Amino acid sequence: MDVATRMGTHIGTRYTETRMSHDSAHRQNLVPVFVALALGMFLAALDQTIVSTALPTIVGDLGGLEHLSWVVTSYLVASTASTPLYGKLGDTIGRKPVFQAAIVIFLAGSLLSGAAQSLDELILFRALQGAGAGGLMVGAQAIIGDIVPPRERGRYMGFIGSVFAVASVAGPLLGGFFVDNLSWRWVFYVNLPVGIAALFVVATRLHLPRHTVRKPVDWLGFAMLTAAVGCLVLMTSWGGSQYPWGSATIIGLGIGAVVLAAAFIWWEQRVDDPLIPPRLFRSRVFDVANATGFIVGLAMFGALTFLPLYLQVVRGASPTTSGLLLIPLMAGLLTASIGSGRWISKHGRYRFFPITGTAILAVGMTLLTQLGVDTPKVVTGVYMTIIGVGIGLVMQVLVLVVQNDAPPGDMGAATSTAQFFRSIGGSVGVAVFGAIFAARLTSGLSSLPAGVAGRVGASGGSVQVRPDQVQALPTGVRDEFLAVFVHALHGAFMWGAIFAVLAFVLSWMLPEVPLRRQSAMGRRAGEETAPPTVAAEVV
């Protein structure tokens, strides 16, 4: 890489800046690094969905049906809980070694998961894989924040959004392909060549500051946060499937999550070097952006959870086919992300997009309440495209806003906090919408003939409906059940629309702050030390 270096110091950091962060003539030098970062994010996003279609085969091979949900849950707990830790470690140790460590941990978890000989081993190794995935997500976005100025970062935002869009569609498809043609173990082995390539490019082409001062890690805070996240994810994973939403287990997990979260907040205000610095929350930009991200994540994950359920149960699509039917949503997300990113880079304004995106998301969620048993696939596709556009106009813009507002020394913590709030919003959304859906479905099933609920897997407060059993019902009974099922889904989608409206109201409170023309690396070198000032708001 053609590099011009400048030496300086910043709070114990030996600083070496690459010219690529400022000189547009050297922007091409970003391409291999950006590809490597995108591959890392792609792997983490892919492994959230690729396992779903392989689970029945895995259970048939390894046994342990009663613990099947832990294969997914262990990954989600580890990836969500580790996100703030990676952000903080990147700020104190340096982002490059932390990102490399995350790749190695993820690859080790992938290799061991593929070689697992029992379901217990697979659950343990999936947790290890998730622990690496948390660093891939936040590390890649924080590195981009380090080397690309916010004013230029918009042009890369669309490609970041495309990573998640492609991974969401490709996951079930690749999982089904490997199960049908090779082995379920290749669901995990496929990560190895991609991860090794990313590791090589990062090692040889990425040049970031080296830190010489080590700060103590807030391990107690991390333990409390991990426990809180574990309770929340278990509550959302088990509620309505393993246990009824009103059961003592689910309520106990909810109380545990709240108590542990409160203890974590209390501790963070007293520890010398907190995992999530409370000083970040003194900024109105940071607060509004993360609150909006939390609510949008809540609505978004609610839609992404229940749309496949509609496609599989009501329309009779297979898991793989339902992934293909979600392509309109991902296409809308991709188009909106790229378009908004390019406009922001050209004009330096961003506030219009969260406002417009949340409004479009609210419209899309409202339209989903019109889905019926016989709604044409084209109409369903249009509704999903609208939702994708709404999400694409919001999510990456909020990350850009948070990074632009954060001090250089807190770039990792700020980025990880934004990612964490979005993930937690998704978990809360699944819990809220799941409870609403379960209550409406249970109420509606009381009008059907006795035994129907138990036959399709929707009895005793559990709503883990089995699509094959639904299709096996007598025609008249099946039609009645699907009408009840769609009515229950409408309740979840309507609440998604309500939360999207709340995000729309919040987005109006987001200040318009000039986007910096220096990267975080340049600011560390002393090029720009003053915080950005609030510009006239765009209406």
N, C-alpha and C positions, 0 to 999 in steps of 0.2 A: 504494500500500500504506500502511495506517495504521501508522506506525512511531514508537515512542518510542526515542530514542537516548540512549546514555550514552557518554561519552568516557573513554578511559583509554589507557595505554601498556603494552606487553609486548614486551620485547626488540626494539625497533625497529619495532613494529607500531602503526600508528594504528588505534585500535579504535572501531568503530561497531557497536553491537549492536542488532538488531531485537527488539522486544518479542515477536515471534511465537515466539521460541525458549523463552519462559517462560510466557507468558500463554495459557491454553487458550482464552480468549475470542477470541483472534486466530489460532487454529489454522487457520482457513479461509484465512488469508493464505498458508499453505504450499501450498495446492492447486495454483495455477498453476506455482509453482517446482518442486514435486515432479513434476508432469506433464512439465515440460521435462526434468528430470533422467532420468525414466523413459524418455522418448523417446530421449535420448542413449544410454542403456544398451541400449535395444531395437535401435537401429540397429547398434551394435557386435556384439550377439549375433546379429542377423539375418544379417549379412554373413558369419558363419562357416558358414552352412548354405544360404543362398539361391543361391549360385553352383553348387552341386553338380549340380542338374538342368539347368543351362544349359551345362555344360562341353562336351558333345558338339556342340552347335550352335556354340559359340564356336570350337572347333577346325575345324569345317567351314567357318566364315567366314574365320578368320584363319590357319589352318594351324598348324604347329609341334606336332604330336602328341607328339613326343619330350620336349617341355618342359611338357606339360600340368600335371603335378603342382605346378609352381612357382606357378601361379595361386593355389592354396590355401596352399602352403607359405610364400610370401613374406608373405602376410597374417598367418599365425600367428606367424612369427618376429618381425615388426615389432610386432605388438600385444603379445606376451608380453614381449619385451625392453624395450619402452618403458614398461611399467607402473611399475617402481620409479622411473624418471626423473620421470614425471609426479607421483608421490606426493611426491618430494623437492622438485620445483619448486613444488608447491602450498604446501608448508610455508614456503618461502623467499620466493617472489614473491607468492603469494596465489592462492587456489583459483579465484576467478572468472575472472581473465584467462587462467589456464592451461586451464581448462575451455573457455572460448571459443576459445582457440587450437586445442585438440583438435578442436572441432566444425569450425572452418574447414579444418584439415588434412584431416579426414575427408571433408568435402564436396568439397574440391579433388581428393582422390584418387578420389572417386566420379565426379565430372564427367569427369576425364581418363580413367578406366577405361572409361566409357561411350563415349568418343570415340576409344578406342585403334584404331589401324589395323594393328597387328601384335601377335603374342603377346608379343614382347619388351617392347613398350610396355605391354601390359596387366599383365605381371608387375611391372614397375617401378611403375606407378600403384597396383597392389594393395598393394605394400609401403608406399606413401605413405598409402593408406587405412588400413592396419593400424596405422601409426604414430599416426594420429589416434584409432583405436579404443581403443588402450591407455589414452589419457587419458579417454575417455568413461566407461569402466568404473570406474576408480579415482577419477576426479574426482567423479562423481555420488555414489558412496558416501561419500567423504570430506566432501563438502558437506553431505550428510545428517547426518554425524557432527558437523559444525560447528553446525548450526542446530536440531537436535532432540536433547534430552537422552536419554541411554541408556534411562532408565526409560520414556520415552514412545515410543522408537524401535521397539519391538516391533510397534506397530500398523501401521507402514509396511513391516515386513520381508516380510510376505506379498505385498505388491504388487511389491516388488523381485523376489521369487522368481517371481511371475507373468510378469514381463518376460522372463525366460529361458525359462520354460515356453512361452509364446506364440511367442517367436521361434524356438524349436526346431521347433515344428510348422509355423509360418507360412512359414519359409524355403523348404523344398522346394515347398510349395504355390504360393507367389508366384512362385518361379523358373519352375515349370512353366507357370503362367498367362501370364507375360510372354513366354516363348519361344513358346508356342502362339498367342497372340493379338496380340502387338505385336512386340517384338524383344528379343534377349538384352541389348541395351544398356540397356533399361529396368530390368534387374536392378540396375543402378547408379544410374540417373537417379531411381529412386523415392526414394532417400535425400534428394534435394535439398529438396523442399518440407517434409518432416518436419524435417530438420536446420535449415533456415532458421527455421522456427517455434520450435524449441527455442532457437536462438541469440537470437531476438528476446525471448522471455520471460526468459531468463537475463540479458540486457543491461538490461532495464527493471524486472524485479521482484526480482532477487536482490541483496541487499546484504550484503557480507562485509568482513572487515578488509582494510585496505590496508597493505602492508608497505613500509617506507622503508629497510630495511637489506638489501642484496644480499650473498649469500654465494656463493663460487665453486662452480661445478658440478663434480662428480667425473666428468669426461669419460673419464678413463682407466678408472675402474671401470665406467662405462657401456659402454665399448668391449669390455672383457673379458667383462662379463655378456652383452652382445649376441652375442659370438662363441660363448660357451658355450651360450646358448639356441639359436643357429643350428645348432650341431652336434647338439644334442639333438633339435630338431624335425626336422631332416633325417634323422637316424637313425630316428626313429619314422615319418616319412612314407615313406621309401624302403625300410625294412626289410620284407621279405616281398612287395614289389611291384616296385620298380625293381631291387633287389638282394636276394639271399638273406640271411637274418639272420646267417649265419656268414661272410659275405664280408669281404674285407679293407676294403672301403669302409665298411661298417656298423660293424665293430669299430674302425676308425680314428676314425670320428666319435664313437663312444662314449668312446674314450680321450681324444680332444680335448675333449669336454664336461667330463670329470672334471678334466683338467689345468687347463683355463681356469677352472672353478668354484673349484678350490683356489687358483689365483692371485688370483681376485677376492676370496675370503675373506681371504687374506693381506693384500691391499692395503687392504681396508676397515678393517682393524684399525690401520692406520698413517696413513691420510689424515686431515686435520683435519676435514673435513665429509663423511663417507661417504654414499654413495647409500642404503645400508641401514644405519642406525646400529647398531653392535654392542650398544649399551646396551639396546636393546629386548629382547635375548635374555637379559637378567638377570632377567626376570620369568618366574615359573613359569606364570602364566596365558597369557602370550604364547607361550611355548615349546610348551605342551601344545596350545593352540588351533591353532597353525600346523601342528604335527606331525599332529594329528587331521585338519585340513583337507587336508593333503598326501595322507594315506592314503585319506580319503573321496573326494578328487578322483581318485585312482588307480583306485579301485573303480568310481566313478561313470562316468568316461569310458570305462573298459573295457566297462561295460554298454551305454553309449550308442553305442559303436563297433560292437559285435558283434550287438546286437539287430537293427539294420537289415539286417545281413548275413544273419541267420537269416531275417528276413521276406522278403528279396528272393531269396535263393538257394534256401532250403528251401520257402517258401510261395509263391514265384513272384510276389511283389508288385512293382509298379513303384516307383521311388524316391519318387514323389509319394504313392502309396498307403501305402508303408511309413511315411511321415511321419504320415499319418492314423492308422495302427495304433498309433503311439506316444502317442496322446492319453491313454490310461489312465495312463501313467507321468506325464505332465505334469499330469493332473488330480489325481493323488495328491500330487505335489509342491506344487501350488498350494494344495490344501486344507490340507495339513500346515503350510505356511509361514504362511498366514493364521491358522489356529487357534493355533499355537504363539506367534506374535507377539502376538496379543491376550491370551493367558494371561500372557505375560511382562510386558506392560505393566500388567496388573491386579495381579499378585502380586509382581513384582520378582525372580523366581527363574528361572534358566535351565538349571542343571546337569542337570536331569532329561531335557531334550530331546536333547542329544548322546548321552547314554547310551542312551536309548530308540531314537533314530533309527539309531544304528549297529547296535543289535541287530536292528531291523527290516530294515535294509539287508542284514545278514548272512543273515537268513532268506530275503529275496527273492532274493539271489544264489544261495543253495543251491537254491531252487525252480527257478531257471533251468536247473539241471543236469538237471531232469526233462523239459525240452522234447524232443519227438520230432518225427518227420516228420509225424505225423498229429495232433499236439496241437490240440484245438479252440481257435479264436480267443478264445473267452470265457475259457478257462483261462489262455491266454497273457496276456490283458488283466489278469486278476487278479494274476498274478505281477508284471507291470509296475507295477500300481497299488501293490503292496506296496513295490517298490523306490522309486517316487516318494515315498511317504510317508516312508520312511527318509531319503532325501536332503533332503526338505523340512523335516524336523525338525532337521537338522544345519547345513546350509551357511550360511544367513543368521544363525543364532544365533552361530556362530563369529566372523563378522565383527563382530557386536555386542559380543561378549566382548573381542575385540582392541581395538576402539575405546574401550570403557569403561576398559580398563586403560592405554591409551597416554597419555602427557603431551600436553597441548594442542598444543605445538609440534611434536610428532611424529605428529599425527593422519594426515597424508597418507602418511608413510613406513610407518606401521603398517598402514594400510588397503591400501596397494599391496603390502606384503609378504604379507599374507594372501591377496590375489588372486593374487600371483605363485606362492606355494607351491601353491595349488590348481591353477593352470594347469600348473605343472611336474609336479605329481602326475599330472595327466591325460596328459601326454606320456610320462612313465615308465610309466603304466598301459598305454597303447597299445603301447609297446615290449615290456613284459613279457608281456602277454596275447597280443600278436601273435606273439612268439617261441614261446610255448607252443602256440598254435593251429597255427602253421606246422609245428612238429615233430610234433604228433599227426596232422595231416592228411597230411603227407608219408609218415609211417609207415603210415597206413591205406591210402593210395593204392597202395602196393606190392602189395596183394592184388587190385587191380582189373586188368582186361585192359590190355595195353600200348596206349599212345596216348591213354587216357582223360584222364590228368593234363594232357598238353599241349593237348588239345582244349578243356578248360574253363579253361585259364590257370593251372594249379597245378603247373607243372613247373620243374625247375631251381632249386628253393628259393623260387620266387615263388609267392604264394598270392593273386594278384589274380584271383579267380574271376569268370568272366563268367556272370551268371544266364541270359542268353539261350542260351548254349552248353550250359548244364546242362539246360535244358528241352528242347533239341534232341536229347539223348542217347536211345538206345533205352530203352524202359520198364524192362527188367530192369537194365540197366547204371545208369540214372539212380537207381533205388531203392537200389542198392548204394552209389553215390557219395554220395547224400544221407545214408545211414546213417553212412558214414565222416565226412562233413562235420559232422553233428550231434554225433558222438562227439568230434570235435576241439573244437567249441565248448564242450562240457561241461568240458573241461580249463580253458579260459579263465574260465568262470563260477565254477568251483570255487575257483580262485585268487583271484577277486574276493571270494568269501565268506570266504576265509582272511584277506585284507587287511581286510575289514570287521570281522572278529572282533578283529584287532589294533587297529583304531580304537576298538572297543568297550572294550577293556582300557585304552587311553590315555585315553578320555573319563572314566573313573573317577578319574583323577589331576587332572582340571580342578577348581580351587578354585571355590567359590561366593562371588563378590565382590558386595557391594551395588551395584546399578546407580545411577549418579549421577543426581541430579535437575537438574543444570545442564548445558547444552550446552557444547561445547568453547569457544565464543565467550564464554560466561559465565565459564568457568574462567580464560580469558586475562585477563579484566577483574579477576580477583582474588576472585571470589565463592567459589571453592573451590580451594584450593591443595594441601590434603593429599590423598595418594593414598587410594583406597578400601581398607578393611581387609577381611581374609578373614572371611566369616561362617561360621556353622555349615554344614557340608556337607549337602546334601539327598541322601538315599538312597532 
